[in-house]
Amino acid sequence: MPSKKKSSSKKKKSGAGPTQAAAGAAANDPIFVAALHASSAFHDSLESKECPATFEGDEDAPLTPSVNLTVSKSAVASLLEWFAAGIVADSKAKLAFASTLDKDHRAYIHKTVSSSFASSLETCSEGVEEARSITVYKKGEAPKLELSPADAEKATMLYKFAQDAGITGVSRDEIAEQLKSGKLHDKLQALWEQKGAEQEQLKKLIAAAAAGDVTAIQEVLKPHKDLLLRGVRDASTGELPLHVAAKQGQVAVIKALVEAGAKIDERDAHNRTALQVSRTFEQCDAEAVLLQLGAHDPEAGKFPLSKAAAELTHANGQPAAAKEAAAKEAAAKQAAAKEAAAKEAAVKEAAAKE
């Protein structure tokens, strides 16, 4: 192992303890603890660069492949710049911050790397709860967490469930690590048992809605009618059964779902109502029956209704004729405006030719 030289990459040894003034400064500029794992080639390449961190131990002691250091939050970016210069000589070097960092400080390191050093560095968080830590690697060298497609989807859904339940101290990657290990923590396991079973039934309901299978829908809803009453969405797609039925033009299903308690103006994860979905996918029959069942129409009067929608709207006691008349009047005004603009353009063109 190389000996540390006066101008080496090590800055100085850490003091025995912070002074009162330093302690006050630390409150505004917290101190991060990390371990640098690097070869002699790493340190030799940084011979002329002073490290913005404080290395622990005897200043004259030889360098080791692993050395602890401390750095203030305000100097983290400078430390990362220094580290990025060293990995040119040692691609396997890593900077492992201690698990004493809280989630916000880990997020700060990750954001700093991704915003300022994305081309050369990357981060990886490992461990769970109090033992979770973040490590900085050369770009492409961080270990990858491999999950099956099913577990990846489960991690995404469970993270959303946790956020909705107010469990904010856990990240998606942390959940993925727990799934990889085969054991979820108690709170997450209980949450999955509740929400996972709910999603399983919802997926059956959505599949039946897409297929137009009213009988299957009724079977699912017998013990799970609350899925409609609570407006439970598909955690993966954000869809609701009524919206899927509207998208596929399943008129009988739309009627069955609304009768069973589906809220006709409920919005999906994309902030769309079932009526808006029916129009997006040009499902005129679905549009007509949704209007007949009382769906709120924010575009009422803006466009002429389709024949089927107009007939059903009129049958439901709504002023379809008035809407048609207003739409025709608006269209006539728009046509007149276009004609006037065309005449004005023609006059200007003629004047220009003269």
C-alpha positions in Angstrom: 0.0 0.0 0.0 1.4 3.4 -0.9 2.4 5.8 1.8 0.5 9.0 2.1 2.4 12.0 0.9 2.0 15.6 1.9 0.3 16.6 -1.3 -1.7 13.3 -1.6 -5.4 13.0 -2.0 -5.9 12.8 1.7 -6.7 16.2 3.1 -6.2 15.9 6.9 -6.9 13.7 9.8 -10.1 14.3 11.7 -10.0 16.1 15.0 -10.8 14.5 18.3 -14.2 16.2 18.4 -16.1 19.3 17.2 -15.7 22.5 19.0 -18.8 24.4 20.2 -18.6 26.7 17.2 -18.2 23.7 14.9 -21.2 22.0 16.5 -23.3 25.0 15.8 -22.1 25.1 12.2 -22.9 21.4 11.8 -26.6 22.1 12.6 -26.8 24.2 9.5 -24.2 22.2 7.5 -24.5 18.6 8.6 -21.5 16.2 8.5 -21.7 13.1 6.4 -19.6 10.0 7.1 -18.5 7.8 4.3 -16.0 5.0 3.5 -13.8 5.3 0.4 -12.9 2.0 -1.2 -10.2 2.6 -3.7 -6.8 1.3 -4.9 -3.4 3.0 -4.8 -3.9 3.9 -8.5 -6.9 6.0 -7.5 -4.9 7.9 -4.9 -1.9 8.3 -7.1 -4.0 9.8 -9.8 -5.2 12.5 -7.4 -1.7 13.4 -6.1 -2.1 17.0 -7.1 -5.8 17.3 -6.1 -6.7 18.1 -2.5 -9.7 16.1 -1.2 -12.5 18.3 0.2 -13.2 15.7 2.9 -11.4 14.9 6.2 -9.8 11.4 6.4 -9.8 9.7 9.7 -6.7 8.2 11.3 -3.1 9.1 11.5 -2.1 11.5 8.8 1.2 9.8 8.3 -0.3 6.3 8.2 -0.2 4.4 4.9 -3.3 4.4 2.8 -5.5 1.3 2.9 -8.0 0.0 0.3 -10.8 1.3 2.7 -10.6 4.5 4.6 -13.2 6.5 6.5 -13.8 10.1 5.9 -16.2 13.0 6.9 -17.5 15.8 4.7 -19.9 18.6 5.2 -23.1 18.7 3.2 -22.0 21.9 1.5 -18.8 20.1 0.2 -20.5 17.0 -1.1 -20.5 18.2 -4.7 -16.8 19.0 -4.4 -16.1 15.5 -3.0 -18.0 13.9 -5.9 -16.1 15.9 -8.4 -12.8 14.7 -6.7 -14.1 11.1 -6.7 -15.1 11.3 -10.4 -11.6 12.3 -11.3 -10.2 9.3 -9.4 -12.3 6.7 -11.0 -10.6 7.3 -14.3 -7.7 5.4 -12.8 -9.8 2.9 -10.7 -13.2 2.1 -12.2 -14.0 -0.2 -9.2 -13.6 2.5 -6.6 -16.7 3.3 -4.6 -17.8 5.9 -2.0 -20.1 4.4 0.6 -22.0 6.8 2.8 -22.9 5.5 6.3 -26.4 4.3 7.1 -26.6 7.1 9.7 -27.7 9.4 6.9 -31.5 9.9 6.9 -33.7 9.5 3.8 -33.6 13.2 2.9 -29.8 13.3 3.0 -29.6 10.1 0.9 -32.0 11.8 -1.6 -29.7 14.9 -1.6 -26.7 12.8 -2.6 -28.7 11.0 -5.3 -30.0 14.3 -6.7 -26.5 15.8 -6.7 -25.1 12.9 -8.6 -28.0 12.7 -11.1 -28.0 16.4 -11.8 -24.3 17.2 -11.9 -22.4 13.9 -12.5 -24.9 11.8 -14.5 -22.3 11.1 -17.3 -19.7 9.7 -14.9 -21.3 8.6 -11.7 -24.3 6.7 -10.4 -25.8 5.8 -7.1 -27.2 2.6 -5.5 -29.1 2.4 -2.3 -29.0 -0.9 -0.3 -30.3 -2.2 2.9 -33.7 -1.6 4.6 -34.9 0.9 7.2 -32.2 2.0 9.6 -29.5 0.0 7.8 -30.2 1.6 4.4 -27.3 3.4 2.9 -26.3 5.0 -0.4 -23.1 4.3 -2.4 -21.6 6.2 -5.3 -20.0 4.2 -8.2 -18.5 4.9 -11.6 -21.3 5.0 -14.2 -22.2 1.4 -15.1 -20.5 -0.2 -12.1 -23.3 -0.1 -9.6 -24.9 -3.5 -8.8 -28.2 -4.0 -10.4 -31.2 -5.5 -8.5 -32.7 -8.1 -10.8 -36.4 -8.8 -10.2 -38.9 -11.0 -12.0 -41.6 -9.0 -14.0 -44.1 -10.1 -11.4 -42.0 -8.8 -8.5 -41.2 -5.6 -10.3 -44.9 -4.9 -10.8 -45.6 -5.9 -7.1 -42.9 -3.5 -5.9 -44.4 -0.6 -7.9 -47.9 -1.4 -6.6 -46.8 -1.9 -3.0 -44.9 1.4 -3.1 -48.1 3.2 -4.2 -50.1 1.5 -1.5 -47.6 2.5 1.1 -47.7 6.1 -0.1 -51.5 6.1 0.0 -51.4 4.6 3.5 -49.1 7.3 4.8 -46.1 5.0 5.0 -43.5 7.4 3.6 -40.3 6.2 5.0 -39.8 3.4 2.5 -38.7 3.7 -1.2 -39.7 1.5 -4.1 -36.1 0.1 -4.3 -36.2 -0.8 -0.7 -39.4 -2.7 -1.2 -37.8 -4.4 -4.2 -34.9 -5.5 -2.0 -37.3 -7.0 0.5 -39.1 -8.8 -2.3 -35.8 -10.1 -3.6 -34.9 -11.4 -0.1 -38.3 -13.2 0.1 -39.5 -11.4 3.2 -41.5 -8.2 3.5 -41.5 -6.3 6.7 -44.6 -6.7 8.8 -46.3 -3.5 7.9 -45.8 -4.0 4.2 -46.8 -7.6 4.4 -50.1 -6.7 6.1 -50.6 -3.9 3.5 -50.0 -6.3 0.6 -52.3 -9.0 2.0 -55.1 -6.4 2.2 -54.5 -4.4 -1.0 -53.0 -7.3 -3.1 -56.2 -9.4 -2.6 -58.3 -6.3 -3.5 -56.3 -5.8 -6.7 -56.7 -9.4 -7.6 -60.5 -9.1 -7.5 -60.4 -5.8 -9.3 -58.3 -7.3 -12.2 -61.0 -10.0 -12.5 -63.6 -7.3 -12.7 -61.7 -5.3 -15.3 -61.1 -8.3 -17.4 -64.8 -9.2 -17.3 -65.7 -5.5 -18.2 -63.4 -5.6 -21.2 -64.9 -8.9 -22.4 -68.6 -7.8 -21.8 -69.2 -10.6 -19.4 -72.0 -9.3 -17.1 -72.3 -12.7 -15.3 -68.7 -12.7 -14.3 -69.0 -9.1 -13.1 -71.9 -10.0 -10.9 -70.1 -12.9 -9.4 -67.1 -10.8 -8.5 -69.2 -8.0 -7.1 -71.3 -10.3 -4.8 -68.6 -10.2 -2.0 -66.7 -7.2 -3.3 -69.3 -4.5 -4.2 -67.2 -2.0 -2.2 -64.6 -2.0 -5.0 -67.1 0.1 -7.0 -68.3 2.2 -4.1 -64.8 3.2 -3.1 -63.6 3.8 -6.6 -60.7 1.4 -6.4 -58.4 1.8 -9.4 -56.0 -0.7 -11.0 -52.7 0.1 -9.3 -50.8 -0.7 -12.5 -52.8 1.2 -15.1 -55.0 3.6 -13.0 -58.1 2.3 -14.8 -61.6 1.8 -13.3 -64.0 -1.0 -14.5 -66.5 1.6 -15.9 -63.8 3.3 -17.9 -62.6 -0.1 -19.4 -66.2 -0.9 -20.4 -66.6 2.6 -22.0 -63.3 2.1 -23.9 -64.5 -1.2 -25.2 -68.1 -0.1 -25.9 -69.6 -2.6 -23.6 -73.0 -1.1 -23.1 -74.5 -3.9 -21.0 -71.5 -3.8 -18.7 -71.8 0.0 -18.2 -75.4 -0.4 -17.2 -74.6 -3.3 -14.8 -71.7 -1.4 -13.2 -73.7 1.8 -12.6 -76.6 -0.2 -11.2 -74.1 -1.9 -8.9 -72.8 1.4 -7.5 -70.1 2.6 -9.8 -69.9 6.4 -9.7 -70.6 7.5 -13.2 -68.5 10.6 -13.1 -65.5 9.0 -11.2 -62.2 9.9 -12.8 -59.3 7.5 -13.5 -55.6 8.1 -12.9 -55.5 10.2 -16.1 -58.3 12.5 -14.8 -60.8 11.2 -17.3 -64.4 10.3 -16.8 -65.9 7.3 -18.5 -67.8 9.6 -20.9 -64.6 11.2 -21.9 -63.0 7.8 -22.5 -66.0 6.7 -24.6 -65.4 9.8 -26.8 -61.7 9.3 -27.0 -62.1 5.8 -28.4 -65.2 6.8 -30.5 -67.6 4.4 -28.7 -70.8 6.2 -29.6 -73.1 3.5 -28.1 -71.2 3.8 -24.8 -71.4 7.6 -24.9 -75.1 7.4 -25.5 -75.8 5.1 -22.6 -73.6 7.1 -20.2 -75.5 10.2 -21.1 -78.8 8.4 -20.6 -77.6 7.2 -17.2 -76.9 10.8 -16.2 -73.2 11.4 -16.9 -72.1 15.0 -16.6 -71.2 16.4 -20.0 -68.7 19.2 -19.8 -69.0 19.6 -23.6 -72.7 19.9 -23.7 -73.7 22.3 -26.5 -70.3 22.5 -28.0 -70.7 19.7 -30.6 -73.7 18.1 -32.2 -74.7 14.8 -30.6 -74.5 11.6 -32.5 -77.9 10.3 -33.5 -77.9 7.5 -30.9 -76.7 9.9 -28.2 -79.3 12.5 -29.1 -82.2 10.0 -29.1 -81.2 8.5 -25.7 -80.6 11.9 -24.2 -84.0 13.1 -25.3 -85.5 9.9 -23.9 -83.9 10.7 -20.6 -85.8 14.1 -20.5 -82.8 16.3 -21.3 -83.2 19.2 -23.8 -81.5 17.4 -26.8 -83.3 19.6 -29.3 -82.1 22.8 -27.6 -78.5 21.4 -27.6 -78.7 20.6 -31.3 -80.0 24.1 -32.1 -77.3 25.8 -30.1 -74.6 23.7 -31.7 -76.0 24.5 -35.2 -76.0 28.2 -34.4 -72.4 28.1 -33.2 -71.4 26.2 -36.3 -73.1 28.9 -38.5 -71.3 31.7 -36.7 -68.0 29.9 -37.1 -68.6 29.5 -40.9 -69.6 33.1 -41.3 -66.4 34.2 -39.5 -64.3 32.0 -41.8 -66.0 33.5 -44.8 -65.4 37.0 -43.7 -61.7 36.2 -42.9 -61.3 34.7 -46.4 -62.8 37.8 -48.1 -60.5 40.1 -46.1 -57.5 38.0 -47.1 -58.5 38.2 -50.7 -58.7 42.0 -50.5 -55.3 42.2 -49.0 -53.8 39.9 -51.6 -55.3 41.9 -54.4 -53.9 45.1 -52.9 -50.5 43.5 -52.7 -50.5 42.6 -56.3 -51.4 46.1 -57.3 
